């Protein structure tokens, strides 16, 4: 049917864009390795293929220890943030819902700050991703617990789950302000570490293979769960009460999507820091170009988000070369005006 | 434990009560509809008409029993319940970019496994429903581009693809002009007779209620104060007492009562 056909086409286009971005990401860098050598070296890594790329050991090292993991991390983080954003937007039926909505960012910010300030040094560096991951999950759980208890206190049954979603978002705002306050207090204790804290907050995808392997299982689980729930998010788009009348266990489906999106966010935050705008801009553009159905928006956002962040990283490390811009600055710089443009365009189409 | 109702789709409601917070919105409401009949709930604003319908659809917590063919509908899980009862709210949320076809297809949700996808049968059912409602030409139209009458038909299409024997419609004529009100209710009546559907609607227009329903239930703050065939419920004393309205009721050509507003006499 038309839905499946347009999904296939959109995925194909997004995959082509991602392939181009990945290639650009691998080819660009300070070392100036020949494109031919890179292509051959990559081919050489494939099973049953053996070619001599003609690269020096140093060049091989740069390619496989720096560029490949970096591009992979950028792609994973971008894909995870975008698909998590699409998931949150489906659950809250709000196209402006954000992966950091429920206190994930603030939670991770606090735990990373704690690690940098109190552990410091080499131990601190190793502990940062773990701290970010647990902080992001903790922030979301805290928001969720607070939202539940607040929801139980007032309201009543009649408000239904629409009220529940609003309560949860408000709880997320409360948790965010509270955790940010503590984080600010902690970072004042050691002002000399401010730069490291901010470097993490502004995002960085320059990790190594150990970062890739650390988040791969969580990334895989959360992405698969989200992709499986595309049809259910479409059912939820008519509202929770109607979804229930259509036979969907709406509260359970929503909870599963929420947890999967939070896990995806936490994985992305653990290695990438806080990278803004990917989770809002990418699903929005996908929706404009490829259609409303979450069966399209979720997978295409994942691929599109990956391409977007690889490209953003490319810009981040080449504009000021040899210095690097924080990637979060690039996504915000590109994302914010782009977002405004998309909004204006969509308004022009509608009127 | 059947309530003396024959066929499939008969409904019996016993002692239904709903509390919203501290407020008792419905108390001890009972009603019964035979299979293939049309029951309309009338009552002044705030009487709890929509709440009653939502409670019958199992969407809000309530006390008492809702029996469909003797089955306790409130005990069912959402999926089997959705195969028995289709519900269309007063102001359905229509995602503006969704197509008419995809929206009607949502009615097949209770037949699709949790992580499954629509089968060829689901698409067939949807296509035939669209055809019956003269919506085939609209199939790829976006919901945001429909007129009021078309929207009501599309919502009805979604309810029909559910293939449930019971249809609960909350104010199906909201925001429609006279001609479209008639068209929608005639359509519901045709489908009811063709498929032997049991129809329960709320309607605030008493004349429409009197014209289409086999049975009326008059709700006045939270209680069923009268029920029976239209001419027993649409009476001047009952309407004066519960609506505070000055009306004259006279039998129409087919014997169904017609309600006329009259200006208060002191004028």
Interface residues (C-beta under 8 A of the other chain):
Chain A: X1 X2 X3 X155 X156 X157 X158 X160 X228 X229 X231 X232 X234 X235 X237 X238 X239 X241 X242 X243 X244 X245 X246 X247 X248 X249 X250 X287 X291 X292 X293
Chain B: X19 X20 X21 X51 X54 X57 X58 X59 X60 X61 X77 X78 X79 X80 X81 X82 X83 X85 X86 X87 X89 X92 X93 X94 X95 X97 X98 X102 X103 X106 X107 X109 X110 X112 X114 X115 X117 X123 X140 X162
